[in-house]
Amino acid sequence: MLTAVGRVVATALGVALLLMLADYAMRLSDDGMRWLSAGLLLAAVVAAAYRWLAPASWRGVTPLTVAQQIQDARPTLGSRLASAIEFLQQRIDDPSAGSADLRRAVVVNTTAEVEQLDLEEVIDRRPLRRAGQWLAACLAIAVVFGVADPSGLKTAAARLVAPWSDQNWPRRNHLSVVEPPTRIARGQSFEVRVEETQGRGLPTDLRVQYRTRVGGKTRLEEQPLPAAGDAVTLLRENVRQAFAFRVTGGDDDTMPWREVEVVDPPQVSGLTLDATPPDYTGLDPRTLRDEDRVLEGSRISLEAVAEEPIESAELLVRIDGEQEELPLEVTEQTLAALPDAWVPATTGSSPLAVSYRLRITSRDGLRGQSKPRLLRVEPDTPPSVEWIEPTGEALVTSRAVVPVRVLAEDNLAIARAELLWRREVETDPLAQFEPDDEQNDGPAQQPADKQPEQPAERIAIYTGPEAPPHLDSLPWDAPADSRELAHDFELEGLGLEPGDRVLISVEATDFRPGVGATSVPRRIVIISDEEFESRLADMQSDLVQDLSRLLTEQREARVAAGELGIDREASPRTTPQTLDRLSALGFEQLRINQGVSDERRGAAARAGELLSELRRNRQDQPELEQQLESLRDELRRLADGPLASAGRELAAARRAAEEAAGQADNQPNKEAEASVNESLAGAAGQQDRAIESLEQMVERMSNWSDYQRFAQELSELEREQRELRDETSKEAARAAAAGRQTPERAAARAKLRAAQAEIAKRFGKLQDAMRKAADQSQSQGAPSEGQGGEPSDAAQALADALAESQDNATRGKLQEAERQLGAGQLGRSAGEQESAADDMRNMLETLRDRASSDPKELVEQLRKAQEKLAELQEKLDNLQQDADKPGQQRDRQKLADQTERMGRKLDRLGAQPSGESTQQGAQSMEQSAEQSRQGESGEQKLADAQEQLKKAQEQLQQEIERQELAQALRVLDRLAGRLPAYIERQIKLLEGTVGADQEAQAGAAGKDFEATVDELAAGQTDLREDIEVARRNVAEREVFELALRGAVSDMDQAIERLEADQVDRPTQQRQYAALQRLKHVSDALQMNPPEDEEEEQQQGGGQGQGQQGQQPPPSPIDVAELKMLRLMQLDVNAQTRSLEAEAADRRIEPAAARRQADDLSGRQQRLGELVQELIERMNERQTNPGELPDDAT
């Protein structure tokens, strides 16, 4: 029975614990489930009682059942124990029980047997123990549950035992809505925050339910919400009607429905935005439209008016998907404005699209918004600059004027434009490794460091007004300022030489200021006069070919017109073939006219381009210039006259032919046919005039082309001859080094001799062609003669060049050089080659009929002419000594011819007074020769010629001095133009050094200090190199050379200290000293005459020089040098006083003081020498005022 009870209790307790744990875990909220759990517990208890308790209570515990249990445990007893129990329960006298003795014996024997048994072993206690174990386990679980969560155990038991009670589990999830609005504006977004108040995180099944009324019916809508963290934002956009909502999730479904009322939002009744453009634009403020544009940097102010009192307002600005809120200041109940101006800005060169709207909040928290507006922010981009001219790389001479034209555009206005130019520094990486000559067997040179890029110099080509012009508004889709800027870039005076390259670009600045420039610089390549002559000859040749082609085409067109006229005489009726032939003739005539008159590629344009090239490069060839100008004008007249008339006549013939061919009755139209013949004849006549004009132009240009070809070929021969001379000299050195004859040396000499023979052969052919052309010029007359039958300058130059080559025996020198090469006389051959090359150079200068463009070379040419003139004087002296010698007229005439050519040469060299005197001397010699032929002595004429040549020699010396002085002025003017930039650079370097020193003293020198000092050292080095170049350029003017040498020395000391990272006072003193020297040179080169002197010159004009006893004014160079000497003397005085003060105060070491004193003494001595030289030179000019150059005053 105890076992049964234990089992029933264990079962009841176990089932109860299981149901309570399930309820605890699942938090059952359904009452039905609670009743079901209670029913399950009751059923389990009933079942257990029925299973174990009922049988135990029915059977009970009797002696017989115990006996049977013992018999089962001891089978040896059989059934005797049960029988004994039954016998004991019977009456002894029971007649049905049998023998009493027998029963008594069984009882006694069984009792004796049972007493010997251990009855404790017979009892089975295992069921009871198992029941106890189950019960203990259930109790243990209940205890653990109760210890872990006592309230949970209590709640679970109460919910299980009393399912009818309102006992509920406490919730795990506690959802709440943070300050849910009860009213929102229509169209506004509904936004609330849902939180888990216990910090357990939002449940994964979080959902929001919306309840609305649609058409009188309630509509329920449910949406899942993302569960992340302890809170989530609930958003419902563009709400148009009232609704209710609640949030459920996890075990929290207790949130009540929350009603939200939807009302009309607060309205913006007025919104005004005013844009004020940047001050530099000069534009007036204006009110913005709903869609508008503003310039970057404009200040935008806003004023808004609401229909009801507002609490706050914001301007919502959306740019590239990102929104920014600009708070407004509420000034009155219904007014709001931006406290600070809104300045939208772009992030690059592209316009910026901005969307904005106003949001206002009423006093009760309702929000309203204005409709979105669009604003396009236009960037104030720098000006754009595009090339017009030059279109590409320009090849010009060093004194050319390069036309520069650009198209500059800006959205507002252009304030300034500058032309930037700099020399292009270019190194040949292969040439750096080449040996000097073939004998250099040493190691190849290492590549030199790349030369630094030189700073660009600036030339102002446009300066606009101080403020931009007033505009009502900007033309957003087109530039407000578009202008073509032109400038003539003067190359003369820049010190350029053939082979130099100059890069130019144009920068334009607006009023912001923004700077725009041409995208790609244009390169200007400096070529020599010879190279230009070659290019000019090629261009002339191309023009002649074009004219020849046009002439051929015009002749063919004339033949076609004549054939058509002949055919019409045979068959006067107009046929379709006639119309076709007239159309073809008209088209061909139009094409010929375009070939002449086309503005870009026509022959007239080509002639104008040639003329522009000639003038642009400042080639002193007046006859060629006149020839090209005449050709251009003739071609224009030809295009406007005969060619245009021929085209009109052919068009008229075509129209008349169409009228004749379109006769309706197929009858001949005599009037139209006659008109066709008349127009065709008129066109033929105009074509004949055009052919005649083209033939004359081709003939003249062919002659000029021949002259240019002669000069080009002669220049090429001179170049090859000088190269051969150089190679001959090198071969002479190699032969001397070898010491003996070798096959290699013999082969080399043979090659040289063959090359010399080829040059001699080509020179002979050229000489013959030139002689033929000169003979044709004399015989033809018109093509090569000027007014009055005098030979043209070109023909005269050709004749003079031939005469020079004959007088100098140039051809013989070339042949002699060839013979000497064959004989192995390399040294003598090189001398003959040098002399022949010089003769070719003289011929070339004579043939070109102009002086050299290089001032130094011109002075050298004048000195050579001076030597030639001296030789003519010596020959004239010899003739005077042999005046009585018979047959002298030929020598006199020959010397007269030579003197006349020398006069023309002096004219070409620009020494006209000396040339005139020389020509007068030649005339006197001719008269003397004529007198000699007539038997007279002519000695007086020879004496007159001698006086004229002496005068010419003096005039030539004056011209040489004038050219030297003019060259010096050009050099100093160039230096004066560059000094302001040098001074500015030195000032910036000094300021940088002072700034670095201040940082170092303040302890603020960071990691960039060394880089800054290195940059200062590099900048000082670059400037030092520029000053050194300037010093070498003025080396002939010792005063300025001395001043610049001092500046270079000061810079060297500053560089040395900067490279050692020393930016202290001594470094600054050296930089300042260099700066002062540069300023002194700049001040000295300000060559403006004093005001009183200017007034005297204006009042007296040019009469002062002609008055007796009046001293000529000093040369500007003398004045500049005197000013420079004075400034240098003041500098020496100041340094002397400073040295004396330092020595007196013992602030300088004695040794250093002596060195400085010696340096000052040397400088003082040199200044004294320069002053003495200047005084002597000025005294000499005052003694000989005629030597003062005209342009030196």
WONOR-V964035 format. One record per backbone hydrogen bond with DSSP energy under -1.0 kcal/mol. CO is the residue of the C=O (numbers start at 1). NH is the residue of the N-H. If there is no record, write none. Layout:
BEGIN
{{CO NH} {CO NH}}
END
This chain:
BEGIN
{{1 5} {2 6} {3 7} {4 8} {5 9} {6 10} {7 11} {8 12} {9 13} {10 14} {11 15} {12 16} {13 17} {14 18} {15 19} {16 20} {17 21} {18 22} {19 23} {20 24} {21 25} {22 26} {23 27} {30 34} {31 35} {32 36} {33 37} {34 38} {35 39} {36 40} {37 41} {38 42} {39 43} {40 44} {41 45} {42 46} {43 47} {44 48} {45 49} {46 50} {47 51} {48 52} {49 54} {52 56} {53 57} {54 58} {55 59} {56 60} {62 66} {63 67} {64 68} {65 69} {66 70} {67 71} {68 72} {69 73} {70 74} {74 77} {75 78} {77 80} {79 83} {80 84} {81 85} {82 86} {83 87} {84 88} {85 89} {91 94} {94 97} {99 103} {100 104} {101 105} {102 106} {103 107} {104 108} {105 109} {106 110} {107 111} {108 112} {109 113} {110 114} {111 115} {114 117} {125 129} {126 130} {127 131} {128 132} {129 133} {130 134} {131 135} {132 136} {133 137} {134 138} {135 139} {136 140} {137 141} {138 142} {139 143} {140 144} {141 145} {142 146} {143 147} {144 148} {145 149} {149 153} {150 154} {151 155} {152 156} {153 157} {154 158} {155 159} {156 160} {157 161} {158 162} {162 165} {174 197} {176 195} {182 261} {184 263} {185 188} {188 239} {190 236} {192 234} {193 178} {194 232} {195 176} {196 199} {206 225} {207 248} {208 223} {209 246} {210 221} {211 244} {212 219} {214 217} {217 214} {219 212} {221 210} {223 208} {229 202} {230 196} {232 194} {234 192} {236 190} {239 187} {243 260} {244 211} {245 258} {246 209} {248 207} {249 252} {252 249} {258 245} {260 243} {261 184} {263 186} {267 307} {270 305} {272 303} {273 288} {274 301} {275 286} {276 299} {278 281} {286 275} {290 374} {292 376} {294 378} {295 298} {299 276} {300 342} {301 274} {302 338} {303 272} {304 336} {305 269} {305 270} {312 361} {313 328} {314 359} {315 326} {316 357} {317 324} {318 355} {319 322} {322 319} {324 317} {326 315} {329 337} {333 310} {334 306} {335 332} {336 304} {337 329} {342 300} {344 297} {352 377} {354 375} {355 318} {356 373} {357 316} {358 370} {359 314} {360 368} {361 311} {361 312} {362 365} {366 362} {368 360} {373 356} {374 292} {375 354} {376 294} {377 352} {378 296} {379 381} {384 409} {386 407} {389 405} {394 525} {396 527} {397 400} {400 491} {402 489} {404 487} {405 388} {405 389} {406 485} {407 386} {408 483} {409 384} {410 481} {415 464} {416 509} {417 461} {417 462} {418 507} {419 459} {420 505} {421 457} {422 503} {428 432} {430 433} {437 440} {439 441} {457 421} {459 419} {462 417} {474 476} {475 478} {481 410} {483 408} {485 406} {487 404} {489 402} {491 494} {497 500} {500 526} {501 424} {502 524} {503 422} {504 522} {505 420} {506 518} {507 418} {508 516} {509 415} {509 416} {514 510} {516 508} {522 504} {523 394} {524 502} {525 396} {526 499} {528 532} {529 533} {530 534} {531 535} {532 536} {533 537} {534 538} {535 539} {536 540} {537 541} {538 542} {539 543} {540 544} {541 545} {542 546} {543 547} {544 548} {545 549} {546 550} {547 551} {548 552} {549 553} {550 554} {551 555} {552 556} {553 557} {554 558} {555 559} {556 560} {557 561} {558 562} {559 563} {560 564} {561 565} {562 566} {563 567} {564 568} {565 569} {566 570} {567 571} {575 579} {576 580} {577 581} {578 582} {579 583} {580 584} {581 585} {582 586} {583 587} {584 588} {585 589} {586 590} {587 591} {588 592} {589 593} {590 594} {591 595} {593 597} {594 598} {595 603} {596 604} {598 602} {602 606} {603 607} {604 608} {605 609} {606 610} {607 611} {608 612} {609 613} {610 614} {611 615} {612 616} {613 617} {614 619} {615 618} {616 401} {619 621} {621 625} {622 626} {623 627} {624 628} {625 629} {626 630} {627 631} {628 632} {629 633} {630 634} {631 635} {632 636} {633 637} {634 638} {635 639} {636 640} {637 641} {638 643} {641 645} {642 646} {643 647} {644 648} {645 649} {646 650} {647 651} {648 652} {649 653} {650 654} {651 655} {652 656} {653 657} {654 658} {655 659} {656 660} {657 661} {658 662} {660 663} {668 670} {669 673} {670 674} {671 675} {672 676} {673 677} {674 678} {675 679} {676 680} {677 681} {678 682} {679 683} {680 684} {681 685} {682 686} {683 687} {684 688} {685 689} {686 690} {687 691} {688 692} {689 693} {690 694} {691 695} {692 696} {693 697} {694 698} {695 699} {696 700} {697 701} {698 702} {699 703} {700 704} {701 705} {702 706} {703 707} {704 708} {705 709} {706 710} {707 711} {708 712} {709 713} {710 714} {711 715} {712 716} {713 717} {714 718} {715 719} {716 720} {717 721} {718 722} {719 723} {720 724} {721 725} {722 726} {723 727} {724 728} {725 729} {726 730} {727 731} {728 732} {729 733} {730 734} {731 735} {732 736} {733 737} {734 738} {735 739} {742 746} {743 747} {744 748} {745 749} {746 750} {747 751} {748 752} {749 753} {750 754} {751 755} {752 756} {753 757} {754 758} {755 759} {756 760} {757 761} {758 762} {759 763} {760 764} {761 765} {762 766} {763 767} {764 768} {765 769} {766 770} {767 771} {768 772} {769 773} {770 774} {771 775} {772 776} {773 777} {774 778} {775 779} {776 780} {777 781} {780 782} {781 785} {784 792} {786 789} {787 790} {790 786} {792 796} {793 797} {794 798} {795 799} {796 800} {797 801} {798 802} {799 803} {800 804} {801 805} {802 806} {803 807} {804 808} {805 810} {809 813} {810 814} {811 815} {812 816} {813 817} {814 818} {815 819} {816 820} {817 821} {818 822} {819 823} {820 825} {824 826} {825 829} {826 830} {827 831} {828 832} {829 833} {830 834} {831 835} {832 836} {833 837} {834 838} {835 839} {836 840} {837 841} {838 842} {839 843} {840 844} {841 845} {842 846} {843 847} {844 848} {845 850} {854 858} {855 859} {856 860} {857 861} {858 862} {859 863} {860 864} {861 865} {862 866} {863 867} {864 868} {865 869} {866 870} {867 871} {868 872} {869 873} {870 874} {871 875} {872 876} {873 877} {874 878} {875 879} {876 880} {877 881} {878 882} {880 883} {882 885} {888 892} {889 893} {890 894} {891 895} {892 896} {893 897} {894 898} {895 899} {896 900} {897 901} {898 902} {899 903} {900 904} {901 905} {902 906} {903 907} {904 908} {905 909} {906 911} {907 910} {910 912} {911 915} {912 916} {913 917} {914 918} {915 919} {916 920} {917 921} {918 922} {919 923} {920 924} {921 925} {922 926} {923 927} {924 928} {925 929} {926 930} {927 931} {928 932} {929 933} {930 934} {931 936} {932 935} {938 942} {939 943} {940 944} {941 945} {942 946} {943 947} {944 948} {945 949} {946 950} {947 951} {948 952} {949 953} {950 954} {951 955} {952 956} {953 957} {954 958} {955 959} {956 960} {957 961} {958 962} {959 963} {960 964} {961 965} {962 966} {963 967} {964 968} {965 969} {966 970} {967 971} {968 972} {969 973} {970 974} {971 975} {972 976} {973 977} {974 978} {975 979} {978 982} {979 983} {980 984} {981 985} {982 986} {983 987} {984 988} {985 989} {986 990} {987 991} {988 992} {989 993} {990 994} {991 995} {992 996} {993 997} {994 998} {995 999} {996 1000} {997 1001} {998 1002} {999 1004} {1006 1009} {1008 1012} {1009 1013} {1010 1014} {1011 1015} {1012 1016} {1013 1017} {1014 1018} {1015 1019} {1016 1020} {1017 1021} {1018 1022} {1019 1023} {1020 1024} {1021 1025} {1022 1026} {1023 1027} {1024 1028} {1025 1029} {1026 1030} {1027 1031} {1028 1032} {1029 1033} {1030 1034} {1032 1035} {1034 1037} {1037 1041} {1038 1042} {1039 1043} {1040 1044} {1041 1045} {1042 1046} {1043 1047} {1044 1048} {1045 1049} {1046 1050} {1047 1051} {1048 1052} {1049 1053} {1050 1054} {1051 1055} {1052 1056} {1053 1057} {1054 1058} {1055 1059} {1057 1062} {1058 1061} {1064 1068} {1065 1069} {1066 1070} {1067 1071} {1068 1072} {1069 1073} {1070 1074} {1071 1075} {1072 1076} {1073 1077} {1074 1078} {1075 1079} {1076 1080} {1077 1081} {1078 1082} {1079 1083} {1080 1084} {1081 1085} {1083 1086} {1085 1087} {1090 1094} {1091 1095} {1092 1096} {1093 1097} {1094 1098} {1095 1099} {1096 1100} {1097 1101} {1100 1103} {1107 1110} {1115 1119} {1116 1120} {1117 1121} {1118 1122} {1119 1123} {1120 1124} {1121 1125} {1122 1126} {1123 1127} {1124 1128} {1125 1129} {1126 1130} {1127 1131} {1128 1132} {1129 1133} {1130 1134} {1131 1135} {1132 1136} {1133 1137} {1134 1138} {1135 1139} {1136 1140} {1137 1141} {1138 1142} {1139 1143} {1140 1144} {1141 1145} {1142 1147} {1149 1153} {1150 1154} {1151 1155} {1152 1156} {1153 1157} {1154 1158} {1155 1159} {1156 1160} {1157 1161} {1158 1162} {1159 1163} {1160 1164} {1161 1165} {1162 1166} {1163 1167} {1164 1168} {1165 1169} {1166 1170} {1167 1171} {1168 1172} {1169 1173} {1170 1174} {1171 1175} {1172 1176} {1173 1177} {1174 1178} {1175 1179} {1176 1180} {1177 1181} {1178 1182} {1179 1183} {1180 1184} {1184 1187} {1185 1188} {1189 1192} {1192 1116}}
END
